[in-house]
Structure formats: structure tokens, C-alpha cells
Amino acid sequence: MGTETRSLTVVNQGPDLTALAQNHYNLQVAKSVAKGDKIIFNIVWQSKVLAPRINVKWKPIYGLNWTMDIPSDGLQVTLGGLWRQCDLGQVIDLDETGQWTQSTSQPVIDFLAIGNNKFKSGTVTNGIHIIVGVQNSPGAFDPIFVDPTELGPNMSASYQPQEQLQWWYEEGMKTSTMISTADTTKEVGDYSKPDPKSGLFSKTSSYTFNTGKWLTGSP
């Protein structure tokens, strides 16, 4: 996977923008992660204030963190540890203090992997939930996925971020919260390959309020 910048530009104007504003909608954006054979969107990656042009950009650089519990829908994810960049094909461990260390376990090709969890959380099961994030600046990451399945002591796990984006309109600012309900239809864009017309990893999208439909195409 290349590290070229990906971008989404959402454009709305006239009656459509007015109707969205009257409903107090903001743009919500999510990124997916594959675990096993399932592709999952479960965290609002970014909320953007309504505007005629809304831009979302990222590079496919990912990191891992963890939390002790899964919040209810609509509530914010609480970090339990520190972010650690993890590249595809890299494997890291969680030590007894809840900090990331280099692992001697066998890497999983094209996946971010935890070779061994040595941390005990002090809960009934002593388990944690792994969080995957996308880089927003060097060393800093935004959550895009939290594993609903606990990772217990001496267990391993692997995750594959997908270059798929999902966006919709919903009332409120929802960054880093568990996805709950959407007030409009959700649109999905595949960023695994460049746009055939422009050669860029970019898309432009607009929403027609009366029909409830998105139109997405080349930048």
C-alpha cells in the first residue's frame, strides 16, 4: 500500500445546503478496518462543520492503542494507553505496564498485529479492547476502530485498515464516538486504487436533500 495522500471533498450549495443547515447537520466520516473476514465501520473518525466545501485528507499511516471498555453508541472512546505507529506487516507486543514493545512473534503479512498481550487490566476478565487509529500528525493518531472483542492476557490479534471511507450527515459533532444512527443515507468510497480519470486518490461528493441521494465522482 502506498502512502499517497487520500482526499474527499464534499460540495453542497443552494437549497441543499440551506436544508442541511436548518436540520443542524454536520458531516460525519468513518474509516473501516478488517478483522478476520469482516469489514467494520464503528467509530466516527471525523466530524466536520457544515460548509459549501468540506475537505477530508489522510495518509494511510496507522497506529495502535487500547481501551478497557467499549462505550455505548454515541459516546466517546477513552484511550487507555499511548499510541504506537504500526505498519502493515509489523507486529508489536503490549508489556505488563500497558506499553508497546517490539515483538519477536511472526508478522502477519499486510496486517497490523499484536503478538502477545502481557497486560492485565484488573477487570473481571483482565482483558482490553484494541483501538486502530490513522495518523493526523507525526506520532499522533485519531481512532477509527475499536475491537468489540476483548483481547485477554497472552492473546494475539491482527487488523487490516481498509482504504474505504463512509460519510453521511448527522446532527452534532461526533468525532471519536461510537457510530450510532445516521440522519441521512451513507455514502461509501473506495480509496484502495487511484481514480481512473485523474490518477489521484481523490473523490468529490454532493448530497441532494430532496432525494436523499449522494453523487460521487472524480475530483
Secondary structure, DSSP 8 states (H G I E B T S, - for coil): -----EEEEEE--HHHHHHHHHTTEEEEEEEEEEETTEEE--B--EEE---SEEEEEE-S-EEEEEESS---TTSB----S--EE--TT-EEEE-TTS-EEE--S---TTSEEEEEE----SSSS--BEEEEEEEEETTEEEEEEE-SS-B-TT--EEEEEEEEEEEEEEES--TTBB----SS--EEEE-SS--TTT-SSEEEEEEETTTTEEEEE--
